[in-house]
Amino acid sequence: MTVSNYSKILEQLKTKRAKYNKFLKHNKPKEKKCGMDKYRCEICGRAGGHIKKYGLKLCRQCFREIALSMGFKKYN
């Protein structure tokens, strides 16, 4: 089940509280504890090429776009 399907089903079940709670109990996506997918870019959502240092939580592509505005310098 994809995340989009998960959110669509939740919208349909909001009026039926008991079924909504039961659905959440058994079908809620699990929080990642380890692996590549645990950390995602805060801007675009990519999981690969992730920069966690200094609490940036960005992929390398997004970091290149906004690095100058954050105060990083590009060296040749």
mmCIF file of the N, C-alpha and C atoms, coordinates in Angstrom:
data_MODEL
# 
_entry.id   MODEL 
# 
loop_
_atom_site.group_PDB 
_atom_site.id 
_atom_site.type_symbol 
_atom_site.label_atom_id 
_atom_site.label_alt_id 
_atom_site.label_comp_id 
_atom_site.label_asym_id 
_atom_site.label_entity_id 
_atom_site.label_seq_id 
_atom_site.pdbx_PDB_ins_code 
_atom_site.Cartn_x 
_atom_site.Cartn_y 
_atom_site.Cartn_z 
_atom_site.occupancy 
_atom_site.B_iso_or_equiv 
_atom_site.pdbx_formal_charge 
_atom_site.auth_seq_id 
_atom_site.auth_comp_id 
_atom_site.auth_asym_id 
_atom_site.auth_atom_id 
_atom_site.pdbx_PDB_model_num 
ATOM 1   N N  . MET A 1 1  ? 0.846   -1.179 0.000  1.00 0.00 ? 1  MET A N  1 
ATOM 2   C CA . MET A 1 1  ? 0.000   0.000  0.000  1.00 0.00 ? 1  MET A CA 1 
ATOM 3   C C  . MET A 1 1  ? 0.889   1.239  0.000  1.00 0.00 ? 1  MET A C  1 
ATOM 4   N N  . THR A 1 2  ? 0.599   2.129  -0.888 1.00 0.00 ? 2  THR A N  1 
ATOM 5   C CA . THR A 1 2  ? 1.382   3.349  -0.960 1.00 0.00 ? 2  THR A CA 1 
ATOM 6   C C  . THR A 1 2  ? 0.832   4.400  -0.010 1.00 0.00 ? 2  THR A C  1 
ATOM 7   N N  . VAL A 1 3  ? 1.610   5.428  0.214  1.00 0.00 ? 3  VAL A N  1 
ATOM 8   C CA . VAL A 1 3  ? 1.198   6.479  1.136  1.00 0.00 ? 3  VAL A CA 1 
ATOM 9   C C  . VAL A 1 3  ? -0.037  7.206  0.616  1.00 0.00 ? 3  VAL A C  1 
ATOM 10  N N  . SER A 1 4  ? -0.130  7.407  -0.693 1.00 0.00 ? 4  SER A N  1 
ATOM 11  C CA . SER A 1 4  ? -1.291  8.102  -1.234 1.00 0.00 ? 4  SER A CA 1 
ATOM 12  C C  . SER A 1 4  ? -2.565  7.290  -1.007 1.00 0.00 ? 4  SER A C  1 
ATOM 13  N N  . ASN A 1 5  ? -2.498  5.966  -1.186 1.00 0.00 ? 5  ASN A N  1 
ATOM 14  C CA . ASN A 1 5  ? -3.664  5.125  -0.927 1.00 0.00 ? 5  ASN A CA 1 
ATOM 15  C C  . ASN A 1 5  ? -4.030  5.168  0.547  1.00 0.00 ? 5  ASN A C  1 
ATOM 16  N N  . TYR A 1 6  ? -3.030  5.181  1.408  1.00 0.00 ? 6  TYR A N  1 
ATOM 17  C CA . TYR A 1 6  ? -3.231  5.222  2.849  1.00 0.00 ? 6  TYR A CA 1 
ATOM 18  C C  . TYR A 1 6  ? -3.991  6.482  3.239  1.00 0.00 ? 6  TYR A C  1 
ATOM 19  N N  . SER A 1 7  ? -3.601  7.624  2.684  1.00 0.00 ? 7  SER A N  1 
ATOM 20  C CA . SER A 1 7  ? -4.280  8.870  3.037  1.00 0.00 ? 7  SER A CA 1 
ATOM 21  C C  . SER A 1 7  ? -5.682  8.937  2.453  1.00 0.00 ? 7  SER A C  1 
ATOM 22  N N  . LYS A 1 8  ? -5.902  8.358  1.273  1.00 0.00 ? 8  LYS A N  1 
ATOM 23  C CA . LYS A 1 8  ? -7.239  8.337  0.683  1.00 0.00 ? 8  LYS A CA 1 
ATOM 24  C C  . LYS A 1 8  ? -8.200  7.505  1.527  1.00 0.00 ? 8  LYS A C  1 
ATOM 25  N N  . ILE A 1 9  ? -7.728  6.375  2.005  1.00 0.00 ? 9  ILE A N  1 
ATOM 26  C CA . ILE A 1 9  ? -8.579  5.519  2.824  1.00 0.00 ? 9  ILE A CA 1 
ATOM 27  C C  . ILE A 1 9  ? -8.915  6.207  4.143  1.00 0.00 ? 9  ILE A C  1 
ATOM 28  N N  . LEU A 1 10 ? -7.939  6.905  4.718  1.00 0.00 ? 10 LEU A N  1 
ATOM 29  C CA . LEU A 1 10 ? -8.205  7.619  5.973  1.00 0.00 ? 10 LEU A CA 1 
ATOM 30  C C  . LEU A 1 10 ? -9.265  8.692  5.796  1.00 0.00 ? 10 LEU A C  1 
ATOM 31  N N  . GLU A 1 11 ? -9.253  9.376  4.673  1.00 0.00 ? 11 GLU A N  1 
ATOM 32  C CA . GLU A 1 11 ? -10.272 10.395 4.400  1.00 0.00 ? 11 GLU A CA 1 
ATOM 33  C C  . GLU A 1 11 ? -11.666 9.774  4.362  1.00 0.00 ? 11 GLU A C  1 
ATOM 34  N N  . GLN A 1 12 ? -11.781 8.580  3.773  1.00 0.00 ? 12 GLN A N  1 
ATOM 35  C CA . GLN A 1 12 ? -13.080 7.923  3.655  1.00 0.00 ? 12 GLN A CA 1 
ATOM 36  C C  . GLN A 1 12 ? -13.581 7.412  5.003  1.00 0.00 ? 12 GLN A C  1 
ATOM 37  N N  . LEU A 1 13 ? -12.659 7.015  5.885  1.00 0.00 ? 13 LEU A N  1 
ATOM 38  C CA . LEU A 1 13 ? -13.051 6.412  7.161  1.00 0.00 ? 13 LEU A CA 1 
ATOM 39  C C  . LEU A 1 13 ? -13.220 7.427  8.297  1.00 0.00 ? 13 LEU A C  1 
ATOM 40  N N  . LYS A 1 14 ? -13.002 8.712  8.052  1.00 0.00 ? 14 LYS A N  1 
ATOM 41  C CA . LYS A 1 14 ? -13.077 9.696  9.133  1.00 0.00 ? 14 LYS A CA 1 
ATOM 42  C C  . LYS A 1 14 ? -14.444 9.746  9.807  1.00 0.00 ? 14 LYS A C  1 
ATOM 43  N N  . THR A 1 15 ? -15.508 9.476  9.085  1.00 0.00 ? 15 THR A N  1 
ATOM 44  C CA . THR A 1 15 ? -16.844 9.531  9.678  1.00 0.00 ? 15 THR A CA 1 
ATOM 45  C C  . THR A 1 15 ? -17.152 8.289  10.512 1.00 0.00 ? 15 THR A C  1 
ATOM 46  N N  . LYS A 1 16 ? -16.474 7.180  10.227 1.00 0.00 ? 16 LYS A N  1 
ATOM 47  C CA . LYS A 1 16 ? -16.704 5.934  10.973 1.00 0.00 ? 16 LYS A CA 1 
ATOM 48  C C  . LYS A 1 16 ? -15.544 5.741  11.952 1.00 0.00 ? 16 LYS A C  1 
ATOM 49  N N  . ARG A 1 17 ? -15.702 6.236  13.160 1.00 0.00 ? 17 ARG A N  1 
ATOM 50  C CA . ARG A 1 17 ? -14.609 6.305  14.132 1.00 0.00 ? 17 ARG A CA 1 
ATOM 51  C C  . ARG A 1 17 ? -14.040 4.938  14.504 1.00 0.00 ? 17 ARG A C  1 
ATOM 52  N N  . ALA A 1 18 ? -14.866 3.942  14.731 1.00 0.00 ? 18 ALA A N  1 
ATOM 53  C CA . ALA A 1 18 ? -14.385 2.623  15.152 1.00 0.00 ? 18 ALA A CA 1 
ATOM 54  C C  . ALA A 1 18 ? -13.559 1.965  14.044 1.00 0.00 ? 18 ALA A C  1 
ATOM 55  N N  . LYS A 1 19 ? -14.058 2.039  12.820 1.00 0.00 ? 19 LYS A N  1 
ATOM 56  C CA . LYS A 1 19 ? -13.313 1.450  11.704 1.00 0.00 ? 19 LYS A CA 1 
ATOM 57  C C  . LYS A 1 19 ? -12.025 2.222  11.442 1.00 0.00 ? 19 LYS A C  1 
ATOM 58  N N  . TYR A 1 20 ? -12.064 3.536  11.636 1.00 0.00 ? 20 TYR A N  1 
ATOM 59  C CA . TYR A 1 20 ? -10.883 4.390  11.465 1.00 0.00 ? 20 TYR A CA 1 
ATOM 60  C C  . TYR A 1 20 ? -9.780  3.983  12.439 1.00 0.00 ? 20 TYR A C  1 
ATOM 61  N N  . ASN A 1 21 ? -10.133 3.799  13.712 1.00 0.00 ? 21 ASN A N  1 
ATOM 62  C CA . ASN A 1 21 ? -9.145  3.409  14.723 1.00 0.00 ? 21 ASN A CA 1 
ATOM 63  C C  . ASN A 1 21 ? -8.592  2.007  14.466 1.00 0.00 ? 21 ASN A C  1 
ATOM 64  N N  . LYS A 1 22 ? -9.452  1.089  14.047 1.00 0.00 ? 22 LYS A N  1 
ATOM 65  C CA . LYS A 1 22 ? -9.002  -0.271 13.748 1.00 0.00 ? 22 LYS A CA 1 
ATOM 66  C C  . LYS A 1 22 ? -8.058  -0.268 12.545 1.00 0.00 ? 22 LYS A C  1 
ATOM 67  N N  . PHE A 1 23 ? -8.391  0.526  11.528 1.00 0.00 ? 23 PHE A N  1 
ATOM 68  C CA . PHE A 1 23 ? -7.528  0.630  10.352 1.00 0.00 ? 23 PHE A CA 1 
ATOM 69  C C  . PHE A 1 23 ? -6.158  1.176  10.730 1.00 0.00 ? 23 PHE A C  1 
ATOM 70  N N  . LEU A 1 24 ? -6.138  2.224  11.558 1.00 0.00 ? 24 LEU A N  1 
ATOM 71  C CA . LEU A 1 24 ? -4.862  2.799  11.990 1.00 0.00 ? 24 LEU A CA 1 
ATOM 72  C C  . LEU A 1 24 ? -4.029  1.792  12.774 1.00 0.00 ? 24 LEU A C  1 
ATOM 73  N N  . LYS A 1 25 ? -4.681  1.019  13.626 1.00 0.00 ? 25 LYS A N  1 
ATOM 74  C CA . LYS A 1 25 ? -3.978  0.047  14.455 1.00 0.00 ? 25 LYS A CA 1 
ATOM 75  C C  . LYS A 1 25 ? -3.243  -0.993 13.617 1.00 0.00 ? 25 LYS A C  1 
ATOM 76  N N  . HIS A 1 26 ? -3.877  -1.447 12.536 1.00 0.00 ? 26 HIS A N  1 
ATOM 77  C CA . HIS A 1 26 ? -3.303  -2.554 11.761 1.00 0.00 ? 26 HIS A CA 1 
ATOM 78  C C  . HIS A 1 26 ? -2.576  -2.133 10.485 1.00 0.00 ? 26 HIS A C  1 
ATOM 79  N N  . ASN A 1 27 ? -2.820  -0.934 9.956  1.00 0.00 ? 27 ASN A N  1 
ATOM 80  C CA . ASN A 1 27 ? -2.285  -0.580 8.644  1.00 0.00 ? 27 ASN A CA 1 
ATOM 81  C C  . ASN A 1 27 ? -1.420  0.664  8.615  1.00 0.00 ? 27 ASN A C  1 
ATOM 82  N N  . LYS A 1 28 ? -1.159  1.274  9.748  1.00 0.00 ? 28 LYS A N  1 
ATOM 83  C CA . LYS A 1 28 ? -0.349  2.492  9.772  1.00 0.00 ? 28 LYS A CA 1 
ATOM 84  C C  . LYS A 1 28 ? 1.082   2.176  9.324  1.00 0.00 ? 28 LYS A C  1 
ATOM 85  N N  . PRO A 1 29 ? 1.669   3.003  8.449  1.00 0.00 ? 29 PRO A N  1 
ATOM 86  C CA . PRO A 1 29 ? 3.056   2.764  8.052  1.00 0.00 ? 29 PRO A CA 1 
ATOM 87  C C  . PRO A 1 29 ? 3.987   2.807  9.258  1.00 0.00 ? 29 PRO A C  1 
ATOM 88  N N  . LYS A 1 30 ? 4.929   1.894  9.305  1.00 0.00 ? 30 LYS A N  1 
ATOM 89  C CA . LYS A 1 30 ? 5.841   1.794  10.437 1.00 0.00 ? 30 LYS A CA 1 
ATOM 90  C C  . LYS A 1 30 ? 6.971   2.820  10.313 1.00 0.00 ? 30 LYS A C  1 
ATOM 91  N N  . GLU A 1 31 ? 7.440   3.301  11.443 1.00 0.00 ? 31 GLU A N  1 
ATOM 92  C CA . GLU A 1 31 ? 8.568   4.219  11.477 1.00 0.00 ? 31 GLU A CA 1 
ATOM 93  C C  . GLU A 1 31 ? 9.845   3.426  11.194 1.00 0.00 ? 31 GLU A C  1 
ATOM 94  N N  . LYS A 1 32 ? 10.687  3.934  10.299 1.00 0.00 ? 32 LYS A N  1 
ATOM 95  C CA . LYS A 1 32 ? 11.936  3.257  9.961  1.00 0.00 ? 32 LYS A CA 1 
ATOM 96  C C  . LYS A 1 32 ? 12.913  3.359  11.129 1.00 0.00 ? 32 LYS A C  1 
ATOM 97  N N  . LYS A 1 33 ? 13.564  2.238  11.467 1.00 0.00 ? 33 LYS A N  1 
ATOM 98  C CA . LYS A 1 33 ? 14.535  2.233  12.553 1.00 0.00 ? 33 LYS A CA 1 
ATOM 99  C C  . LYS A 1 33 ? 15.968  2.255  12.038 1.00 0.00 ? 33 LYS A C  1 
ATOM 100 N N  . CYS A 1 34 ? 16.170  1.764  10.823 1.00 0.00 ? 34 CYS A N  1 
ATOM 101 C CA . CYS A 1 34 ? 17.503  1.754  10.253 1.00 0.00 ? 34 CYS A CA 1 
ATOM 102 C C  . CYS A 1 34 ? 17.379  1.679  8.733  1.00 0.00 ? 34 CYS A C  1 
ATOM 103 N N  . GLY A 1 35 ? 18.479  1.849  8.059  1.00 0.00 ? 35 GLY A N  1 
ATOM 104 C CA . GLY A 1 35 ? 18.481  1.738  6.613  1.00 0.00 ? 35 GLY A CA 1 
ATOM 105 C C  . GLY A 1 35 ? 18.498  3.078  5.908  1.00 0.00 ? 35 GLY A C  1 
ATOM 106 N N  . MET A 1 36 ? 18.553  3.004  4.581  1.00 0.00 ? 36 MET A N  1 
ATOM 107 C CA . MET A 1 36 ? 18.705  4.194  3.757  1.00 0.00 ? 36 MET A CA 1 
ATOM 108 C C  . MET A 1 36 ? 17.455  5.078  3.784  1.00 0.00 ? 36 MET A C  1 
ATOM 109 N N  . ASP A 1 37 ? 16.303  4.479  3.926  1.00 0.00 ? 37 ASP A N  1 
ATOM 110 C CA . ASP A 1 37 ? 15.045  5.230  3.878  1.00 0.00 ? 37 ASP A CA 1 
ATOM 111 C C  . ASP A 1 37 ? 14.714  5.964  5.174  1.00 0.00 ? 37 ASP A C  1 
ATOM 112 N N  . LYS A 1 38 ? 15.486  5.745  6.223  1.00 0.00 ? 38 LYS A N  1 
ATOM 113 C CA . LYS A 1 38 ? 15.186  6.398  7.506  1.00 0.00 ? 38 LYS A CA 1 
ATOM 114 C C  . LYS A 1 38 ? 15.334  7.911  7.400  1.00 0.00 ? 38 LYS A C  1 
ATOM 115 N N  . TYR A 1 39 ? 16.358  8.362  6.703  1.00 0.00 ? 39 TYR A N  1 
ATOM 116 C CA . TYR A 1 39 ? 16.622  9.792  6.570  1.00 0.00 ? 39 TYR A CA 1 
ATOM 117 C C  . TYR A 1 39 ? 16.245  10.244 5.163  1.00 0.00 ? 39 TYR A C  1 
ATOM 118 N N  . ARG A 1 40 ? 15.407  11.252 5.081  1.00 0.00 ? 40 ARG A N  1 
ATOM 119 C CA . ARG A 1 40 ? 14.981  11.781 3.793  1.00 0.00 ? 40 ARG A CA 1 
ATOM 120 C C  . ARG A 1 40 ? 15.236  13.281 3.757  1.00 0.00 ? 40 ARG A C  1 
ATOM 121 N N  . CYS A 1 41 ? 15.405  13.814 2.560  1.00 0.00 ? 41 CYS A N  1 
ATOM 122 C CA . CYS A 1 41 ? 15.607  15.245 2.360  1.00 0.00 ? 41 CYS A CA 1 
ATOM 123 C C  . CYS A 1 41 ? 14.343  15.989 2.781  1.00 0.00 ? 41 CYS A C  1 
ATOM 124 N N  . GLU A 1 42 ? 14.510  17.088 3.509  1.00 0.00 ? 42 GLU A N  1 
ATOM 125 C CA . GLU A 1 42 ? 13.355  17.856 3.968  1.00 0.00 ? 42 GLU A CA 1 
ATOM 126 C C  . GLU A 1 42 ? 12.703  18.650 2.843  1.00 0.00 ? 42 GLU A C  1 
ATOM 127 N N  . ILE A 1 43 ? 13.429  18.897 1.755  1.00 0.00 ? 43 ILE A N  1 
ATOM 128 C CA . ILE A 1 43 ? 12.888  19.693 0.663  1.00 0.00 ? 43 ILE A CA 1 
ATOM 129 C C  . ILE A 1 43 ? 12.203  18.818 -0.380 1.00 0.00 ? 43 ILE A C  1 
ATOM 130 N N  . CYS A 1 44 ? 12.939  17.829 -0.922 1.00 0.00 ? 44 CYS A N  1 
ATOM 131 C CA . CYS A 1 44 ? 12.385  17.045 -2.032 1.00 0.00 ? 44 CYS A CA 1 
ATOM 132 C C  . CYS A 1 44 ? 11.987  15.621 -1.646 1.00 0.00 ? 44 CYS A C  1 
ATOM 133 N N  . GLY A 1 45 ? 12.463  15.098 -0.527 1.00 0.00 ? 45 GLY A N  1 
ATOM 134 C CA . GLY A 1 45 ? 12.077  13.765 -0.091 1.00 0.00 ? 45 GLY A CA 1 
ATOM 135 C C  . GLY A 1 45 ? 12.971  12.639 -0.565 1.00 0.00 ? 45 GLY A C  1 
ATOM 136 N N  . ARG A 1 46 ? 14.087  12.949 -1.233 1.00 0.00 ? 46 ARG A N  1 
ATOM 137 C CA . ARG A 1 46 ? 15.010  11.895 -1.679 1.00 0.00 ? 46 ARG A CA 1 
ATOM 138 C C  . ARG A 1 46 ? 15.655  11.225 -0.479 1.00 0.00 ? 46 ARG A C  1 
ATOM 139 N N  . ALA A 1 47 ? 15.990  9.949  -0.649 1.00 0.00 ? 47 ALA A N  1 
ATOM 140 C CA . ALA A 1 47 ? 16.637  9.210  0.425  1.00 0.00 ? 47 ALA A CA 1 
ATOM 141 C C  . ALA A 1 47 ? 18.139  9.071  0.183  1.00 0.00 ? 47 ALA A C  1 
ATOM 142 N N  . GLY A 1 48 ? 18.574  9.121  -1.074 1.00 0.00 ? 48 GLY A N  1 
ATOM 143 C CA . GLY A 1 48 ? 19.986  8.916  -1.379 1.00 0.00 ? 48 GLY A CA 1 
ATOM 144 C C  . GLY A 1 48 ? 20.787  10.195 -1.354 1.00 0.00 ? 48 GLY A C  1 
ATOM 145 N N  . GLY A 1 49 ? 22.093  10.088 -1.132 1.00 0.00 ? 49 GLY A N  1 
ATOM 146 C CA . GLY A 1 49 ? 22.983  11.249 -1.145 1.00 0.00 ? 49 GLY A CA 1 
ATOM 147 C C  . GLY A 1 49 ? 22.622  12.248 -0.064 1.00 0.00 ? 49 GLY A C  1 
ATOM 148 N N  . HIS A 1 50 ? 22.397  11.761 1.135  1.00 0.00 ? 50 HIS A N  1 
ATOM 149 C CA . HIS A 1 50 ? 21.854  12.565 2.217  1.00 0.00 ? 50 HIS A CA 1 
ATOM 150 C C  . HIS A 1 50 ? 22.966  13.184 3.065  1.00 0.00 ? 50 HIS A C  1 
ATOM 151 N N  . ILE A 1 51 ? 22.828  14.468 3.415  1.00 0.00 ? 51 ILE A N  1 
ATOM 152 C CA . ILE A 1 51 ? 23.794  15.175 4.259  1.00 0.00 ? 51 ILE A CA 1 
ATOM 153 C C  . ILE A 1 51 ? 23.145  15.425 5.613  1.00 0.00 ? 51 ILE A C  1 
ATOM 154 N N  . LYS A 1 52 ? 23.629  14.700 6.650  1.00 0.00 ? 52 LYS A N  1 
ATOM 155 C CA . LYS A 1 52 ? 23.059  14.843 7.991  1.00 0.00 ? 52 LYS A CA 1 
ATOM 156 C C  . LYS A 1 52 ? 23.920  15.745 8.880  1.00 0.00 ? 52 LYS A C  1 
ATOM 157 N N  . LYS A 1 53 ? 25.130  16.004 8.442  1.00 0.00 ? 53 LYS A N  1 
ATOM 158 C CA . LYS A 1 53 ? 26.057  16.751 9.269  1.00 0.00 ? 53 LYS A CA 1 
ATOM 159 C C  . LYS A 1 53 ? 25.520  18.144 9.576  1.00 0.00 ? 53 LYS A C  1 
ATOM 160 N N  . TYR A 1 54 ? 25.738  18.608 10.787 1.00 0.00 ? 54 TYR A N  1 
ATOM 161 C CA . TYR A 1 54 ? 25.270  19.910 11.271 1.00 0.00 ? 54 TYR A CA 1 
ATOM 162 C C  . TYR A 1 54 ? 23.749  20.009 11.280 1.00 0.00 ? 54 TYR A C  1 
ATOM 163 N N  . GLY A 1 55 ? 23.054  18.882 11.230 1.00 0.00 ? 55 GLY A N  1 
ATOM 164 C CA . GLY A 1 55 ? 21.596  18.891 11.266 1.00 0.00 ? 55 GLY A CA 1 
ATOM 165 C C  . GLY A 1 55 ? 20.948  19.414 9.998  1.00 0.00 ? 55 GLY A C  1 
ATOM 166 N N  . LEU A 1 56 ? 21.625  19.316 8.846  1.00 0.00 ? 56 LEU A N  1 
ATOM 167 C CA . LEU A 1 56 ? 21.079  19.856 7.600  1.00 0.00 ? 56 LEU A CA 1 
ATOM 168 C C  . LEU A 1 56 ? 19.900  19.046 7.079  1.00 0.00 ? 56 LEU A C  1 
ATOM 169 N N  . LYS A 1 57 ? 19.999  17.706 7.093  1.00 0.00 ? 57 LYS A N  1 
ATOM 170 C CA . LYS A 1 57 ? 18.950  16.813 6.612  1.00 0.00 ? 57 LYS A CA 1 
ATOM 171 C C  . LYS A 1 57 ? 18.523  17.143 5.179  1.00 0.00 ? 57 LYS A C  1 
ATOM 172 N N  . LEU A 1 58 ? 19.502  17.292 4.288  1.00 0.00 ? 58 LEU A N  1 
ATOM 173 C CA . LEU A 1 58 ? 19.240  17.605 2.881  1.00 0.00 ? 58 LEU A CA 1 
ATOM 174 C C  . LEU A 1 58 ? 19.947  16.592 1.991  1.00 0.00 ? 58 LEU A C  1 
ATOM 175 N N  . CYS A 1 59 ? 19.413  16.387 0.786  1.00 0.00 ? 59 CYS A N  1 
ATOM 176 C CA . CYS A 1 59 ? 20.136  15.580 -0.194 1.00 0.00 ? 59 CYS A CA 1 
ATOM 177 C C  . CYS A 1 59 ? 21.192  16.482 -0.840 1.00 0.00 ? 59 CYS A C  1 
ATOM 178 N N  . ARG A 1 60 ? 22.130  15.893 -1.534 1.00 0.00 ? 60 ARG A N  1 
ATOM 179 C CA . ARG A 1 60 ? 23.240  16.675 -2.080 1.00 0.00 ? 60 ARG A CA 1 
ATOM 180 C C  . ARG A 1 60 ? 22.778  17.648 -3.162 1.00 0.00 ? 60 ARG A C  1 
ATOM 181 N N  . GLN A 1 61 ? 21.732  17.284 -3.918 1.00 0.00 ? 61 GLN A N  1 
ATOM 182 C CA . GLN A 1 61 ? 21.250  18.164 -4.971 1.00 0.00 ? 61 GLN A CA 1 
ATOM 183 C C  . GLN A 1 61 ? 20.616  19.431 -4.385 1.00 0.00 ? 61 GLN A C  1 
ATOM 184 N N  . CYS A 1 62 ? 19.792  19.274 -3.373 1.00 0.00 ? 62 CYS A N  1 
ATOM 185 C CA . CYS A 1 62 ? 19.160  20.433 -2.739 1.00 0.00 ? 62 CYS A CA 1 
ATOM 186 C C  . CYS A 1 62 ? 20.202  21.276 -2.006 1.00 0.00 ? 62 CYS A C  1 
ATOM 187 N N  . PHE A 1 63 ? 21.203  20.613 -1.427 1.00 0.00 ? 63 PHE A N  1 
ATOM 188 C CA . PHE A 1 63 ? 22.249  21.355 -0.740 1.00 0.00 ? 63 PHE A CA 1 
ATOM 189 C C  . PHE A 1 63 ? 23.008  22.255 -1.711 1.00 0.00 ? 63 PHE A C  1 
ATOM 190 N N  . ARG A 1 64 ? 23.291  21.753 -2.907 1.00 0.00 ? 64 ARG A N  1 
ATOM 191 C CA . ARG A 1 64 ? 23.999  22.568 -3.899 1.00 0.00 ? 64 ARG A CA 1 
ATOM 192 C C  . ARG A 1 64 ? 23.195  23.799 -4.289 1.00 0.00 ? 64 ARG A C  1 
ATOM 193 N N  . GLU A 1 65 ? 21.867  23.659 -4.351 1.00 0.00 ? 65 GLU A N  1 
ATOM 194 C CA . GLU A 1 65 ? 21.018  24.784 -4.740 1.00 0.00 ? 65 GLU A CA 1 
ATOM 195 C C  . GLU A 1 65 ? 20.994  25.894 -3.691 1.00 0.00 ? 65 GLU A C  1 
ATOM 196 N N  . ILE A 1 66 ? 20.990  25.520 -2.408 1.00 0.00 ? 66 ILE A N  1 
ATOM 197 C CA . ILE A 1 66 ? 20.814  26.540 -1.376 1.00 0.00 ? 66 ILE A CA 1 
ATOM 198 C C  . ILE A 1 66 ? 22.057  26.786 -0.525 1.00 0.00 ? 66 ILE A C  1 
ATOM 199 N N  . ALA A 1 67 ? 23.198  26.191 -0.883 1.00 0.00 ? 67 ALA A N  1 
ATOM 200 C CA . ALA A 1 67 ? 24.401  26.310 -0.064 1.00 0.00 ? 67 ALA A CA 1 
ATOM 201 C C  . ALA A 1 67 ? 24.895  27.751 0.044  1.00 0.00 ? 67 ALA A C  1 
ATOM 202 N N  . LEU A 1 68 ? 24.884  28.492 -1.053 1.00 0.00 ? 68 LEU A N  1 
ATOM 203 C CA . LEU A 1 68 ? 25.372  29.874 -1.012 1.00 0.00 ? 68 LEU A CA 1 
ATOM 204 C C  . LEU A 1 68 ? 24.506  30.750 -0.122 1.00 0.00 ? 68 LEU A C  1 
ATOM 205 N N  . SER A 1 69 ? 23.195  30.537 -0.148 1.00 0.00 ? 69 SER A N  1 
ATOM 206 C CA . SER A 1 69 ? 22.309  31.344 0.702  1.00 0.00 ? 69 SER A CA 1 
ATOM 207 C C  . SER A 1 69 ? 22.457  30.984 2.175  1.00 0.00 ? 69 SER A C  1 
ATOM 208 N N  . MET A 1 70 ? 22.970  29.778 2.461  1.00 0.00 ? 70 MET A N  1 
ATOM 209 C CA . MET A 1 70 ? 23.193  29.363 3.844  1.00 0.00 ? 70 MET A CA 1 
ATOM 210 C C  . MET A 1 70 ? 24.536  29.834 4.369  1.00 0.00 ? 70 MET A C  1 
ATOM 211 N N  . GLY A 1 71 ? 25.388  30.355 3.500  1.00 0.00 ? 71 GLY A N  1 
ATOM 212 C CA . GLY A 1 71 ? 26.678  30.873 3.939  1.00 0.00 ? 71 GLY A CA 1 
ATOM 213 C C  . GLY A 1 71 ? 27.866  29.986 3.633  1.00 0.00 ? 71 GLY A C  1 
ATOM 214 N N  . PHE A 1 72 ? 27.660  28.900 2.902  1.00 0.00 ? 72 PHE A N  1 
ATOM 215 C CA . PHE A 1 72 ? 28.776  28.048 2.502  1.00 0.00 ? 72 PHE A CA 1 
ATOM 216 C C  . PHE A 1 72 ? 29.448  28.647 1.276  1.00 0.00 ? 72 PHE A C  1 
ATOM 217 N N  . LYS A 1 73 ? 30.762  28.438 1.175  1.00 0.00 ? 73 LYS A N  1 
ATOM 218 C CA . LYS A 1 73 ? 31.521  28.960 0.034  1.00 0.00 ? 73 LYS A CA 1 
ATOM 219 C C  . LYS A 1 73 ? 31.904  27.814 -0.881 1.00 0.00 ? 73 LYS A C  1 
ATOM 220 N N  . LYS A 1 74 ? 31.906  28.087 -2.190 1.00 0.00 ? 74 LYS A N  1 
ATOM 221 C CA . LYS A 1 74 ? 32.313  27.084 -3.158 1.00 0.00 ? 74 LYS A CA 1 
ATOM 222 C C  . LYS A 1 74 ? 33.787  27.295 -3.503 1.00 0.00 ? 74 LYS A C  1 
ATOM 223 N N  . TYR A 1 75 ? 34.568  26.238 -3.322 1.00 0.00 ? 75 TYR A N  1 
ATOM 224 C CA . TYR A 1 75 ? 35.984  26.301 -3.645 1.00 0.00 ? 75 TYR A CA 1 
ATOM 225 C C  . TYR A 1 75 ? 36.243  25.565 -4.948 1.00 0.00 ? 75 TYR A C  1 
ATOM 226 N N  . ASN A 1 76 ? 37.127  26.114 -5.791 1.00 0.00 ? 76 ASN A N  1 
ATOM 227 C CA . ASN A 1 76 ? 37.444  25.482 -7.074 1.00 0.00 ? 76 ASN A CA 1 
ATOM 228 C C  . ASN A 1 76 ? 38.583  24.505 -6.929 1.00 0.00 ? 76 ASN A C  1 
# 
